[in-house]
């Protein structure tokens, strides 16, 4: 019986997979509930089902079925399938101008399989800008499609921002209607504001006498301009572009634009990988709890590998070391602040004294990592400048070059060599089959493929 429940033919004939655990539990609870009712109401059961064998049923029979129900953890894991990688995102952004192009004009684009096609424009610049805003902000499709015309406002000025800074932040108010306690504004940069400004100019040309209620307005049957852009039209544009471009990711999987919620997963994942605290990420996502925010984060293997390599500790000769718990304790024992260096750490035991002075780069107990990359690079440049300046002054004063066995020059060159090896190791890209591997999508095609679209089909559909 257990084997039949797991591989029921009626459930696997079309789905091509085994029965899920929740479906099995539902069947077990239904059977247990029936037996429990028969045992609690013997007279009614006997009048409907007869005497045998139902009269011998007890509560133990129902309990035995309830005992077979398995516990399913409610916490969901990371969902990597909803993440759009750079390979697919590049195809999407390259094909977006086709949406705003007039129907009388054509554009040549490259499909996901590498073939080149020439197609007429879809003449819907509003849909093009909506997709751009979803990619840039990670908002839901409904939050962009029905947001207000006056959706931008001035953001609090940062005291640390320099005058003339191009990264001016603006507060963007979207149409939050899903969670009552969640915020409905986020901070956006100049790129988002320019997309919205372009949409404002488009509305002023096509709906000069409109009410200016929505940022994206229905194009037909909207004389007063107070109706939002239809969801059906937006979905039709997305499906048409998906069928036309046939977008694929780096692994060859098809990416459908009709599932625009994947842009939200991608945006939140990338912000998390930048190191945003979870409470800031929750505020940006507009979620009521951090648990819901974590459902949107993809656990990408490539990022995990890069993050691990970024925290690797290196000796002065560029070789990696593994820190044990005892090694970590030596950095914090007695709160020895002198063990924390501007360009790394000193792993000398706290009770021992240092006889190297400030020659840490030539010391065997000196370690550093990727977080000190900028300091090490600046130190390399300063060391080279110091060597050049000292050798030049020595030659001008004594009339001959500084000897190679000069104690000072030998030490400075050793430090320069150590810094060069450290930075070379830190700059090494991780070896991975997913990086730099040529796929079939990059192979040249035979040539353009003419394609004809039905550009009047959306007009025959109800708005």
C-alpha positions as CSV (number, residue, x, y, z in Angstrom):
1,X,0.0,0.0,0.0
2,X,2.8,2.4,0.8
3,X,4.5,1.8,-2.5
4,X,1.2,2.4,-4.3
5,X,0.8,5.7,-2.5
6,X,4.2,6.9,-3.5
7,X,4.0,6.0,-7.2
8,X,0.3,6.3,-7.9
9,X,-0.2,6.0,-11.7
10,X,-3.0,8.5,-11.9
11,X,-0.8,11.2,-10.4
12,X,2.4,10.4,-12.2
13,X,1.0,9.8,-15.7
14,X,1.0,13.5,-16.7
15,X,3.3,15.0,-14.0
16,X,6.2,12.7,-14.6
17,X,7.1,12.7,-10.9
18,X,6.2,10.9,-7.6
19,X,3.4,12.0,-5.4
20,X,4.5,14.8,-3.1
21,X,4.7,14.2,0.7
22,X,1.9,16.7,1.3
23,X,-0.5,14.8,-1.0
24,X,0.3,11.5,0.8
25,X,-0.4,13.2,4.2
26,X,-3.7,14.5,2.9
27,X,-4.8,11.0,1.9
28,X,-3.7,9.6,5.3
29,X,-5.6,12.2,7.2
30,X,-8.7,11.7,5.1
31,X,-8.7,7.9,5.8
32,X,-8.0,8.4,9.5
33,X,-10.8,10.9,9.7
34,X,-13.2,8.5,8.1
35,X,-12.3,5.7,10.5
36,X,-12.5,8.0,13.4
37,X,-16.0,9.1,12.4
38,X,-17.2,5.5,12.0
39,X,-15.8,4.5,15.4
40,X,-17.5,7.5,17.1
41,X,-20.9,7.0,15.4
42,X,-21.5,3.2,15.2
43,X,-25.3,3.5,14.7
44,X,-25.1,5.8,11.7
45,X,-22.2,3.9,10.2
46,X,-24.1,0.6,10.6
47,X,-27.2,2.0,8.8
48,X,-25.2,3.1,5.8
49,X,-22.3,0.6,5.6
50,X,-23.8,-2.4,7.3
51,X,-22.7,-4.4,10.3
52,X,-19.6,-6.1,9.0
53,X,-16.7,-5.3,9.4
54,X,-17.3,-1.8,10.6
55,X,-18.7,-2.7,14.0
56,X,-15.2,-3.9,15.0
57,X,-13.6,-0.5,14.3
58,X,-12.1,1.4,17.3
59,X,-10.2,4.6,17.8
60,X,-7.0,2.6,17.5
61,X,-7.6,2.1,13.8
62,X,-7.8,5.8,13.2
63,X,-4.7,6.4,15.3
64,X,-2.7,4.0,13.3
65,X,-3.5,6.0,10.1
66,X,-2.7,9.3,11.8
67,X,0.6,7.8,12.9
68,X,1.7,7.3,9.3
69,X,1.5,11.1,8.6
70,X,5.1,12.3,8.1
71,X,6.4,15.7,9.4
72,X,7.2,18.1,6.6
73,X,9.4,21.1,7.6
74,X,7.6,24.4,6.8
75,X,10.8,26.3,6.3
76,X,11.6,26.6,2.6
77,X,15.1,26.4,1.3
78,X,16.9,28.6,-1.1
79,X,15.3,28.8,-4.6
80,X,18.1,29.1,-7.1
81,X,15.7,28.4,-10.0
82,X,14.2,31.9,-9.8
83,X,17.6,33.7,-10.2
84,X,18.4,35.2,-13.6
85,X,22.1,35.0,-14.3
86,X,24.2,37.6,-16.2
87,X,24.0,35.5,-19.4
88,X,20.2,35.7,-19.6
89,X,20.0,39.2,-18.3
90,X,22.3,40.4,-21.1
91,X,20.0,38.9,-23.7
92,X,16.9,40.5,-22.0
93,X,18.4,44.0,-21.9
94,X,19.7,43.7,-25.5
95,X,16.2,42.8,-26.8
96,X,14.2,45.4,-24.8
97,X,14.6,48.1,-27.5
98,X,12.5,45.9,-29.8
99,X,9.5,46.5,-27.6
100,X,9.6,50.2,-28.0
101,X,10.5,50.2,-31.6
102,X,7.7,51.3,-34.0
103,X,6.1,48.5,-36.1
104,X,7.4,50.0,-39.3
105,X,11.0,49.6,-38.2
106,X,13.0,46.4,-37.8
107,X,15.8,45.3,-35.4
108,X,18.3,42.5,-35.6
109,X,18.7,40.5,-32.3
110,X,20.5,37.4,-31.3
111,X,18.5,34.5,-29.8
112,X,19.5,32.4,-26.9
113,X,20.7,29.6,-29.2
114,X,22.9,32.0,-31.1
115,X,20.8,32.5,-34.2
116,X,20.3,36.0,-35.5
117,X,16.8,37.2,-36.5
118,X,15.4,40.4,-37.9
119,X,11.9,41.4,-36.5
120,X,9.5,44.3,-36.5
121,X,9.1,46.4,-33.4
122,X,6.2,45.9,-31.0
123,X,5.6,49.7,-30.6
124,X,5.0,49.6,-26.8
125,X,7.6,51.8,-25.1
126,X,5.6,51.7,-21.9
127,X,6.1,48.0,-21.5
128,X,9.8,48.4,-22.2
129,X,10.2,50.9,-19.4
130,X,8.1,48.7,-17.0
131,X,10.4,45.8,-17.5
132,X,13.4,48.1,-16.9
133,X,11.9,49.3,-13.7
134,X,11.3,45.8,-12.5
135,X,14.9,44.8,-13.2
136,X,16.3,47.9,-11.6
137,X,14.1,48.0,-8.5
138,X,12.9,44.4,-7.9
139,X,9.3,45.5,-7.5
140,X,6.3,43.3,-8.4
141,X,4.7,43.8,-11.8
142,X,1.5,45.2,-10.3
143,X,3.4,47.6,-8.2
144,X,5.1,49.1,-11.3
145,X,2.1,48.9,-13.6
146,X,-0.3,50.8,-11.2
147,X,2.0,53.2,-9.5
148,X,1.1,56.9,-9.3
149,X,2.3,59.5,-11.8
150,X,3.8,61.5,-9.0
151,X,5.8,58.6,-7.6
152,X,9.1,60.4,-7.0
153,X,10.0,62.6,-4.0
154,X,13.1,64.1,-2.6
155,X,15.1,61.8,-0.3
156,X,16.9,62.9,2.8
157,X,20.3,64.4,1.9
158,X,23.3,62.4,3.2
159,X,25.8,64.4,5.2
160,X,28.6,62.3,3.7
161,X,27.6,63.0,0.0
162,X,30.0,65.1,-1.9
163,X,28.8,68.1,-3.8
164,X,28.0,67.3,-7.4
165,X,27.7,63.6,-6.7
166,X,26.1,61.9,-9.6
167,X,24.6,59.2,-7.4
168,X,21.8,61.4,-6.2
169,X,19.1,59.3,-4.4
170,X,15.4,59.8,-4.8
171,X,12.5,58.2,-3.0
172,X,10.3,56.1,-5.2
173,X,6.7,55.3,-4.1
174,X,5.3,52.1,-5.7
175,X,1.8,50.7,-5.6
176,X,2.1,48.5,-2.5
177,X,-1.2,46.6,-2.0
178,X,-0.1,43.2,-0.8
179,X,1.0,43.7,2.8
180,X,-0.6,46.3,5.0
181,X,2.3,46.8,7.4
182,X,5.0,46.8,4.8
183,X,6.5,50.1,3.5
184,X,5.7,51.4,0.0
185,X,8.8,53.5,-0.8
186,X,12.4,52.7,-1.6
187,X,15.4,54.8,-2.4
188,X,16.5,54.7,-6.1
189,X,19.4,56.1,-8.1
190,X,19.6,58.4,-11.1
191,X,19.1,55.4,-13.5
192,X,15.6,54.8,-12.2
193,X,14.6,58.4,-12.2
194,X,15.7,58.9,-15.8
195,X,13.4,56.0,-16.9
196,X,10.5,57.6,-15.0
197,X,11.3,61.0,-16.5
198,X,11.2,59.5,-20.0
199,X,7.8,57.9,-19.2
200,X,6.5,61.3,-18.0
201,X,7.6,62.9,-21.4
202,X,5.8,60.1,-23.3
203,X,2.6,60.7,-21.4
204,X,2.7,64.4,-22.0
205,X,2.9,63.8,-25.8
206,X,0.3,61.0,-26.0
207,X,-2.1,62.1,-23.2
208,X,-1.6,65.9,-23.0
209,X,-5.0,66.5,-21.5
210,X,-4.9,63.4,-19.2
211,X,-5.6,63.3,-15.5
212,X,-2.0,62.2,-14.8
213,X,-3.1,59.6,-12.2
214,X,-1.0,56.6,-13.2
215,X,2.6,56.5,-14.4
216,X,1.7,53.9,-17.1
217,X,-1.6,54.5,-18.8
218,X,-3.8,52.4,-21.1
219,X,-3.1,53.3,-24.7
220,X,-6.6,52.6,-26.2
221,X,-10.0,53.6,-24.8
222,X,-8.5,56.0,-22.4
223,X,-9.5,59.4,-23.5
224,X,-9.1,61.0,-20.1
225,X,-5.8,59.1,-19.3
226,X,-7.1,57.9,-15.9
227,X,-6.9,54.2,-16.6
228,X,-3.8,52.1,-15.7
229,X,-1.9,50.0,-18.2
230,X,-3.7,46.6,-18.6
231,X,-2.2,43.5,-17.1
232,X,-3.3,41.5,-20.1
233,X,-1.5,43.7,-22.6
234,X,1.7,43.6,-20.5
235,X,1.6,39.8,-20.3
236,X,1.1,39.6,-24.1
237,X,4.1,41.7,-24.7
238,X,6.2,39.6,-22.4
239,X,5.1,36.3,-24.0
240,X,5.7,37.7,-27.5
241,X,9.2,38.8,-26.7
242,X,10.0,35.5,-24.9
243,X,8.8,33.5,-28.0
244,X,10.8,35.8,-30.2
245,X,14.1,35.9,-28.4
246,X,14.0,32.5,-26.8
247,X,16.2,33.6,-23.8
248,X,18.4,31.0,-22.2
249,X,20.7,31.2,-19.1
250,X,24.3,30.0,-19.0
251,X,23.2,26.4,-18.4
252,X,20.9,26.4,-21.5
253,X,17.7,26.6,-19.5
254,X,14.8,28.6,-21.0
255,X,14.0,31.9,-19.2
256,X,10.4,33.1,-19.8
257,X,9.8,36.8,-19.4
258,X,6.2,36.1,-18.4
259,X,7.5,35.2,-14.9
260,X,8.6,38.7,-14.0
261,X,8.7,37.8,-10.3
262,X,12.1,36.4,-11.1
263,X,13.4,39.9,-11.5
264,X,12.5,40.4,-7.8
265,X,14.4,37.3,-6.8
266,X,17.4,38.4,-8.8
267,X,17.5,41.9,-7.4
268,X,17.2,40.9,-3.8
269,X,19.8,38.2,-4.3
270,X,22.3,40.6,-5.7
271,X,21.7,43.1,-2.9
272,X,22.2,40.3,-0.3
273,X,25.5,39.4,-2.0
274,X,26.7,43.0,-1.7
275,X,26.5,42.6,2.1
276,X,23.3,44.5,3.0
277,X,22.1,43.7,6.5
278,X,19.0,41.6,6.6
279,X,16.9,44.4,8.2
280,X,17.9,46.7,5.4
281,X,17.1,44.1,2.8
282,X,13.7,43.4,4.4
283,X,12.9,47.1,4.3
284,X,13.9,47.3,0.6
285,X,11.9,44.2,-0.3
286,X,8.8,45.5,1.5
287,X,8.3,42.3,3.5
288,X,6.8,42.1,7.0
289,X,9.3,39.5,8.2
290,X,12.9,38.7,7.4
291,X,11.9,35.1,6.9
292,X,10.0,36.0,3.8
293,X,12.9,38.0,2.5
294,X,15.3,35.0,2.9
295,X,12.9,33.0,0.6
296,X,14.0,35.3,-2.2
297,X,17.7,34.8,-1.8
298,X,19.4,32.3,-4.1
299,X,22.3,30.3,-2.8
300,X,24.5,30.5,-5.8
301,X,27.6,28.2,-5.9
302,X,29.6,30.8,-7.8
303,X,29.1,33.4,-5.2
304,X,29.8,31.0,-2.3
305,X,33.1,30.1,-3.9
306,X,34.1,33.7,-4.5
307,X,33.1,34.7,-0.9
308,X,35.2,31.8,0.5
309,X,38.2,32.8,-1.6
310,X,37.8,36.4,-0.5
311,X,38.1,35.4,3.2
312,X,41.2,33.2,2.7
313,X,44.2,34.2,4.8
314,X,47.5,34.6,3.0
315,X,51.1,34.6,4.2
316,X,53.6,37.2,3.0
317,X,54.7,34.8,0.2
318,X,51.2,34.5,-1.2
319,X,50.4,31.0,0.1
320,X,47.0,30.3,1.8
321,X,46.7,29.1,5.4
322,X,43.9,27.6,7.4
323,X,43.1,29.2,10.8
324,X,42.1,27.0,13.6
325,X,40.1,28.1,16.7
326,X,43.4,28.4,18.6
327,X,44.9,30.7,15.9
328,X,41.7,32.8,16.1
329,X,42.1,33.0,19.8
330,X,45.6,34.4,19.5
331,X,44.2,37.4,17.7
332,X,41.8,38.2,20.6
333,X,43.6,36.9,23.7
334,X,44.2,39.7,26.2
335,X,42.7,42.1,23.6
336,X,46.1,42.7,22.1
337,X,45.4,45.6,19.7
338,X,49.0,45.5,18.4
339,X,48.2,42.3,16.7
340,X,45.8,44.0,14.3
341,X,47.8,45.7,11.6
342,X,46.7,48.2,8.9
343,X,47.4,45.6,6.2
344,X,46.7,42.3,8.0
345,X,47.3,40.5,11.3
346,X,50.2,39.4,13.4
347,X,49.9,35.7,14.4
348,X,52.7,35.9,17.0
349,X,51.6,34.4,20.3
350,X,50.5,37.1,22.7
351,X,53.1,36.3,25.3
352,X,56.0,36.6,22.9
353,X,57.7,39.8,21.9
354,X,58.4,40.9,18.3
355,X,61.9,41.5,17.1
356,X,61.0,42.3,13.5
357,X,60.2,46.0,14.1
358,X,57.9,47.1,11.3
359,X,59.1,44.6,8.7
360,X,55.9,42.6,8.8
361,X,55.9,41.8,5.1
362,X,59.1,39.7,5.6
363,X,57.8,38.0,8.7
364,X,56.5,34.4,8.7
365,X,53.7,35.1,11.2
366,X,52.2,37.9,9.1
367,X,48.8,37.1,7.5
368,X,46.3,39.1,5.4
369,X,43.2,38.6,3.3
370,X,41.1,40.2,0.6
371,X,39.7,42.9,2.8
372,X,43.1,44.6,2.9
373,X,43.5,44.6,-0.9
374,X,43.3,48.4,-1.3
375,X,45.8,49.0,1.6
376,X,48.3,46.5,0.1
377,X,48.0,48.1,-3.3
378,X,48.6,51.5,-2.0
379,X,51.6,50.2,0.0
380,X,53.0,48.7,-3.1
381,X,52.8,52.0,-5.0
382,X,54.3,53.9,-2.1
383,X,57.1,51.3,-1.7
384,X,58.0,51.6,-5.4
385,X,58.0,55.4,-5.2
386,X,60.2,55.2,-2.1
387,X,62.7,52.9,-3.9
388,X,62.8,55.1,-7.0
389,X,63.3,58.3,-5.0
390,X,66.0,56.9,-2.7
391,X,68.0,55.3,-5.5
392,X,67.8,58.5,-7.6
393,X,69.0,60.7,-4.6
394,X,71.8,58.2,-3.8
395,X,73.1,58.3,-7.4
396,X,72.9,62.1,-7.5
397,X,74.8,62.4,-4.3
398,X,77.5,59.8,-4.7
399,X,77.8,59.7,-8.5
400,X,77.1,55.9,-8.9
401,X,74.0,53.7,-8.4
402,X,73.1,52.3,-5.0
403,X,74.7,48.8,-4.6
404,X,72.3,45.8,-4.9
405,X,73.6,44.6,-1.5
406,X,72.6,47.8,0.3
407,X,70.8,46.7,3.5
408,X,68.1,49.3,3.1
409,X,67.5,48.5,-0.6
410,X,67.5,44.8,0.0
411,X,64.7,45.1,2.7
412,X,62.6,47.4,0.5
413,X,62.9,45.2,-2.5
414,X,61.9,42.2,-0.3
415,X,58.8,44.1,0.8
416,X,58.0,45.1,-2.8
417,X,58.3,41.4,-3.9
418,X,56.1,40.2,-1.1
419,X,53.4,42.8,-1.9
420,X,53.5,41.8,-5.6
421,X,53.0,38.1,-4.7
422,X,50.2,38.9,-2.3
423,X,48.3,41.1,-4.8
424,X,48.8,38.6,-7.6
425,X,47.2,35.9,-5.4
426,X,44.3,38.1,-4.3
427,X,43.6,39.0,-7.9
428,X,43.4,35.4,-9.1
429,X,40.0,34.6,-10.4
430,X,38.4,31.3,-9.0
431,X,38.7,28.3,-11.2
432,X,35.2,27.2,-12.1
433,X,33.6,25.5,-15.1
434,X,31.0,28.2,-15.1
435,X,33.4,31.1,-15.6
436,X,34.9,31.7,-19.0
437,X,33.6,28.6,-20.6
438,X,32.4,29.1,-24.2
439,X,28.9,27.8,-24.7
440,X,27.0,27.0,-27.9
441,X,25.2,30.3,-27.5
442,X,28.3,32.2,-28.5
443,X,29.0,30.3,-31.7
444,X,28.4,32.4,-34.9
445,X,25.2,31.5,-36.8
446,X,24.8,31.1,-40.5
447,X,23.1,34.5,-40.9
448,X,19.9,36.5,-40.3
449,X,16.6,34.5,-40.2
450,X,13.6,36.5,-41.5
451,X,10.6,36.3,-39.1
452,X,7.1,37.5,-39.5
453,X,5.0,38.5,-36.5
454,X,1.2,39.0,-36.2
455,X,1.3,42.6,-35.0
456,X,-2.5,43.0,-34.9
457,X,-3.3,40.1,-32.7
458,X,-3.3,42.2,-29.5
459,X,-5.9,44.5,-31.0
460,X,-8.3,41.7,-31.3
461,X,-8.0,40.9,-27.7
462,X,-10.1,42.7,-25.1
463,X,-8.3,45.5,-23.3
